[in-house]
Amino acid sequence: MWSAKRNTYKMLDRLTNRELEDIGMTRADVEALNTGFFRIL
């Protein structure tokens, strides 16, 4: 499970800010995911 979360973070971290906006996320969301505070509403 930890490995899957890490891989997800690494994939999202490689995206540009524009690509993140296209999927409804921000750079702050990616960092929150990495620290464990991310919640999908």
C-alpha positions in Angstrom: 0.0 0.0 0.0 2.8 2.4 0.9 4.5 1.7 -2.4 1.3 2.5 -4.4 0.9 5.8 -2.6 4.5 6.7 -3.2 4.2 5.9 -6.9 1.0 8.0 -7.1 2.8 10.9 -5.5 5.8 10.5 -7.9 3.5 10.4 -10.9 1.6 13.5 -9.8 4.8 15.3 -8.9 6.0 15.0 -12.5 3.0 16.7 -13.9 3.1 20.4 -14.8 0.9 22.9 -13.0 -1.3 23.1 -16.1 -1.7 19.3 -16.2 -2.6 19.3 -12.5 -5.2 22.1 -13.2 -6.7 19.9 -16.0 -7.5 17.2 -13.4 -8.7 19.6 -10.8 -5.6 19.6 -8.5 -3.0 22.0 -7.4 0.7 21.6 -6.4 -0.5 22.1 -2.8 -2.9 19.1 -3.2 0.1 17.0 -4.4 2.1 18.0 -1.3 -0.8 17.4 1.0 -1.2 13.9 -0.5 2.5 13.2 0.2 2.1 14.3 3.9 -1.1 12.3 4.3 -3.7 15.1 4.6 -5.3 14.6 1.2 -9.1 14.0 1.2 -11.1 13.3 -1.9 -14.5 15.1 -1.5 
